[in-house]
Amino acid sequence: MIRGRRVVLRPVEERDHPLIQRWQNDPEVWWLMDHERPSSLADVAESERRAREEGYPYIIEVDGRPIGRIGLNDVRRRDRICRLYVFIGEHDAWSQGLGTDAIDALVGHAFERLDLHQIELWSLATNERAVRAYRHVGFIEEARLADRSWKDGAWVDHVVMTVTRERFQQVRTTRDLGERAPSA
């Protein structure tokens, strides 16, 4: 288990598959995740099997309640790089900083325990809530890929973002010092 300030990340279990399927098939989550079609339980089981083989999949919990999914994949040991993915599936958990807390916890774990150098991700450029969360923990936009997804009759750009161990530590230290600063 990995603990954030308010969230706990625990390994995905088979009993989570129906919940993951429900989240992934929610129209808003599906749109933001840029999936092409709804997921069946068999799709989720296969995806989770691959996730365990290729990386580190977790359920995000708050007070014992599952609210989303996060993980690392495409781990390249030689280069000490991997990819991050995350989504909050429960709408009542949106815009509360819980995704940011989960990202911060997993990225910190990846740098401290897995000895990674860099973490990368991609997101729909229009997913402002996610991009804001990524920036909050130190991710920077390295590329904008124009017209990568056809959604609702229009092209949507993707952004590629990365954070290095050094940048993450700088941002975390600055943020922690700011939170401890006395108020005037």
ABEGO torsion letter per residue (X at the ends): XBBBAABBBBBBBAAAAAAAAAAAABAAAAAAAGBABBBBAAAAAAAAAAAAAABBBBBBBBGGBBABBBBBBGBBAAAGBBBBBBBBABAAABGAGAAAAAAAAAAAAAAAAAGBABBBBBBBAABAAAAAAAAAAGBBBABBBBGABBBGGBBBBBBBBBBBAAAAAAAAAAAAAAAABBBX
